[in-house]
Amino acid sequence: MNTNQRIAIIGCGPGGLTLARILHLHGIASTVFEREAHSLVRPQGGSLDLHEGSGLLALEHAKLREAFHTVARYDDQGARLLDKHGRVLFDHQDNGEGDRPEVDRTALRALLIDSLPPESVRWNCVLRDLVDAGDGRWNLVFDHGNEGPFDLVVGADGTWSRVRPLLSAYEPHYSGLCFVEFGIDDIDHSHPALGKLVGHGKIDVEGDGKAIIAQRNGDSHVRGYAIFRVPLGWVEQRFDFTSALATRDGLVREYTGFADEILDLFRASNDHFAIRPIFALPVGHCWVNRQGLTLIGDAAHVMSPFGGDGVNNAMLDAAELARLLVDHGTSTYAVAEYERLMFARVLTSAKGAADAAATFLSHDGQALTVAMYRSHHTASA
């Protein structure tokens, strides 16, 4: 292909960085534009599990599979489901032999950034607009000025993508589920009983139409979520987020009737809480190909987190798009073929995530969650 063609990637997440890395290995330069000021400006979120055939396959194409072993946590793939009294409904501990190793988002992002030339990532670039250059190329409008024209602009900029409106009129819709995120620092030393409760992996507690998920991250940190099926805005009205103490007390009150050792997850949390309403694009979301533009990852097919396919889909999107760009350049064929394959490929995971979100915390949600856990861990055994 013509390696002089200009490619812009909007968003410095795993999908965008994986695309830049694979292109770089084939001598194709790209520029990743990121709105954040630097890579550590904020926590990147919780733990991810990468899957064979998608996320891990993309790392193979990026020649980073061996390097990934240095940051992966193979011992943290366990899963337990409890009822509100602490009774175990499902328990799977794989002792590091599973095929979905965990990795902290920050560690994965750092691995990918370090694999690129420093000039590949441009920080503090807030995209304001895209302007058609009139010849199939696009100019990017940032606060600091214009960049371009680019032969291809790839929107890897997540749920509220600034690129997507040029391709699709659809917007993500609220699933009815809202997460209140909390964290517990140094759990094994400061709260050993809770460390044992969470174990090596994650626990899911369900009861009374509410849920708690707590997942082990690296460095003895646990990231947790109090989960509610409520109207959008209910959480902000229900809890006083101006005070960490008030938030903790409010969560404990909201979960009255749950076992005291489970409520200790809230009592032990640090002072950092975040509201995470869950949005998704319609199952089967697609668009008509438009020269010079495309989407990967959540920008193309954001879905609920049930199933853990989000980052894996994004990284596989990147690997498949990179393969076609290497073989065919930034041609209409390359991008259209990527889109055709991607639309078909993500249907199964999008439908599964939508079904799980629709039934989670329903009248028989606990039984359905047990069935999901059994199905998932039988399939991956």
SVG drawing of the C-alpha trace seen along z (x, -y; Angstrom):
<svg xmlns="http://www.w3.org/2000/svg" viewBox="-40 -27 49 54">
<polyline fill="none" stroke="black" stroke-width="0.4" points="0.0,0.0 0.9,-3.7 2.5,-4.3 2.3,-8.0 -1.5,-8.0 -2.5,-9.8 -4.5,-8.0 -6.0,-9.7 -7.2,-7.6 -9.5,-9.4 -9.1,-8.0 -6.3,-6.5 -8.0,-3.4 -7.1,0.3 -8.8,0.4 -7.2,-2.8 -3.8,-1.9 -3.9,1.7 -4.7,0.3 -1.8,-2.1 0.6,0.6 -0.2,3.1 0.0,0.5 3.3,-0.6 4.7,2.9 3.9,2.8 5.6,-0.6 2.3,-2.6 2.3,-5.7 -0.8,-6.9 -1.6,-9.6 -3.6,-8.9 -5.4,-12.0 -6.5,-11.9 -8.4,-14.5 -6.7,-13.7 -3.6,-15.7 -1.5,-12.6 -1.8,-8.8 -2.2,-9.0 -4.5,-12.0 -7.2,-9.6 -7.7,-6.0 -8.6,-4.0 -11.2,-1.8 -11.3,1.7 -9.9,5.1 -10.3,6.6 -10.3,10.2 -8.9,10.8 -10.2,13.7 -8.6,16.2 -9.7,15.5 -10.2,11.8 -8.3,9.6 -5.4,12.1 -5.4,12.7 -5.1,9.0 -2.1,8.9 -0.5,11.7 -1.0,9.6 0.6,6.7 3.5,8.9 2.8,8.1 1.6,11.5 4.8,12.2 5.0,8.7 1.4,9.1 2.4,12.0 4.4,9.5 1.2,7.5 -1.5,10.2 -3.0,11.8 -3.7,15.4 -4.5,16.2 -7.5,13.7 -10.0,15.5 -12.2,16.9 -15.9,16.0 -18.4,16.4 -22.1,15.6 -23.7,15.0 -27.2,14.2 -27.7,11.3 -27.2,13.5 -23.7,14.5 -24.8,18.0 -22.7,19.3 -24.8,20.0 -22.0,20.5 -18.2,20.8 -15.6,21.2 -11.9,21.1 -9.5,22.0 -6.1,21.6 -4.7,19.7 -5.5,22.3 -8.3,20.4 -8.0,18.8 -9.3,15.3 -6.4,13.7 -7.1,10.4 -5.2,7.2 -5.7,3.7 -6.8,1.2 -4.0,-1.1 -1.4,1.6 -2.8,2.7 -2.9,-0.9 0.7,-1.5 1.9,1.6 0.3,0.4 1.5,-3.2 5.1,-2.0 5.0,0.1 4.6,-3.0 6.9,-5.8 6.4,-8.7 5.2,-11.0 2.3,-8.6 0.1,-9.8 -0.9,-13.4 -2.3,-14.4 -4.6,-17.2 -6.4,-17.2 -10.1,-17.8 -11.9,-17.1 -14.5,-19.8 -15.4,-19.0 -14.7,-17.1 -14.8,-19.0 -15.1,-17.3 -12.2,-18.3 -14.2,-17.6 -12.1,-14.8 -12.9,-11.9 -10.4,-13.3 -11.2,-15.0 -9.8,-17.9 -10.0,-17.7 -10.8,-20.8 -9.2,-20.9 -8.9,-23.7 -5.3,-24.2 -6.2,-24.5 -6.9,-22.3 -5.1,-19.1 -5.3,-17.3 -6.4,-16.5 -6.5,-12.8 -7.2,-9.9 -8.9,-8.0 -10.3,-9.0 -11.0,-6.1 -13.4,-6.9 -12.1,-4.9 -13.5,-7.5 -16.0,-5.4 -19.7,-5.6 -20.2,-9.3 -18.0,-9.3 -17.6,-12.6 -17.0,-10.7 -20.1,-8.5 -22.7,-11.2 -21.1,-11.6 -21.9,-7.9 -25.0,-7.1 -27.9,-8.9 -28.3,-6.4 -27.4,-7.3 -26.7,-5.0 -29.8,-4.4 -29.9,-4.0 -30.2,-0.3 -32.1,-1.0 -29.0,0.1 -26.8,-2.4 -23.6,-1.5 -22.1,-3.4 -18.4,-2.6 -16.3,-2.4 -12.8,-1.2 -11.0,0.5 -7.3,0.0 -4.8,2.5 -7.6,4.9 -5.5,7.9 -3.5,5.9 -6.1,3.4 -9.3,5.6 -8.2,9.3 -11.7,10.7 -12.9,8.7 -9.9,9.9 -10.9,13.4 -14.5,12.7 -13.6,11.3 -11.0,14.0 -9.0,14.3 -11.3,12.8 -14.7,11.3 -17.9,11.8 -21.4,11.0 -24.0,10.5 -27.7,10.3 -30.9,9.7 -33.9,7.5 -33.6,6.2 -30.1,4.8 -26.6,6.2 -23.0,5.7 -20.0,6.7 -16.5,6.5 -13.5,7.4 -9.9,7.8 -7.4,5.5 -3.7,5.4 -1.8,4.3 -4.4,5.6 -7.0,3.1 -10.6,4.0 -13.0,2.1 -16.7,2.5 -20.1,1.5 -23.4,1.1 -26.0,1.8 -29.5,0.5 -32.3,0.8 -33.6,-2.7 -34.6,-5.7 -31.8,-7.9 -30.9,-10.5 -32.3,-8.4 -28.8,-7.7 -27.8,-11.4 -31.0,-12.2 -30.8,-9.2 -27.2,-9.7 -25.2,-12.6 -22.1,-12.5 -20.7,-15.7 -19.5,-13.6 -17.8,-10.2 -19.0,-9.4 -22.6,-10.2 -22.3,-8.1 -21.0,-5.1 -23.8,-5.5 -26.4,-5.9 -25.2,-2.7 -25.3,-0.7 -28.9,-1.9 -30.0,-1.1 -28.7,2.5 -30.4,3.1 -31.0,6.8 -27.7,7.8 -25.3,9.7 -23.1,7.4 -19.9,8.8 -21.1,7.8 -22.0,4.3 -18.4,4.0 -17.5,3.6 -19.1,0.2 -17.7,-0.7 -14.2,0.1 -14.4,-1.9 -12.1,-4.9 -13.4,-8.4 -13.7,-8.1 -17.1,-7.3 -18.4,-7.5 -21.8,-7.2 -21.8,-4.8 -25.1,-4.6 -25.0,-1.8 -25.7,-2.8 -25.8,-0.7 -26.3,-1.1 -29.1,1.0 -28.3,4.6 -27.3,4.8 -26.2,1.1 -24.6,0.4 -24.2,-2.4 -23.7,-3.1 -20.0,-3.3 -18.7,-6.8 -15.3,-7.5 -12.6,-8.4 -14.4,-7.5 -15.0,-4.4 -15.5,-3.4 -14.1,-0.7 -14.9,0.5 -17.5,-1.3 -17.9,-4.0 -19.2,-1.4 -21.1,1.0 -21.1,0.0 -23.0,2.6 -23.5,3.5 -20.5,4.9 -22.1,8.3 -20.0,10.9 -16.8,8.9 -16.7,8.6 -16.3,4.8 -12.5,4.5 -12.1,7.8 -14.4,6.7 -12.5,3.4 -9.1,5.0 -10.3,7.5 -11.9,4.6 -8.4,3.0 -6.7,6.1 -9.1,6.8 -9.1,3.2 -5.3,3.1 -5.1,6.3 -7.3,4.8 -5.5,1.5 -2.1,3.2 -3.4,5.3 -5.5,2.6 -4.6,-0.8 -7.2,-3.3 -9.4,-2.3 -13.2,-2.2 -13.0,1.6 -10.7,2.0 -13.0,0.0 -16.3,1.3 -15.1,4.9 -13.9,4.3 -17.4,2.9 -19.2,5.7 -17.3,8.3 -17.5,6.4 -21.3,5.8 -21.8,9.6 -19.2,10.5 -20.4,8.4 -24.1,9.5 -23.8,12.4 -22.0,10.6 -24.3,7.5 -27.4,9.7 -26.0,11.6 -25.1,8.3 -28.6,6.8 -30.4,9.9 -28.3,10.0 -28.9,6.3 -32.6,6.8 -32.9,9.6 -30.4,8.6 -32.1,7.7 -35.5,8.9 -37.9,11.0 -35.9,14.1 -32.6,12.4 -30.7,14.4 -31.6,17.7 -30.7,16.3 -27.3,15.1 -26.6,18.6 -27.4,20.1 -25.1,17.5 -22.2,18.2 -22.6,22.0 -22.8,21.6 -19.9,19.2 -17.5,21.3 -18.5,24.6 -17.8,23.1 -14.4,21.7 -13.4,24.8"/>
</svg>
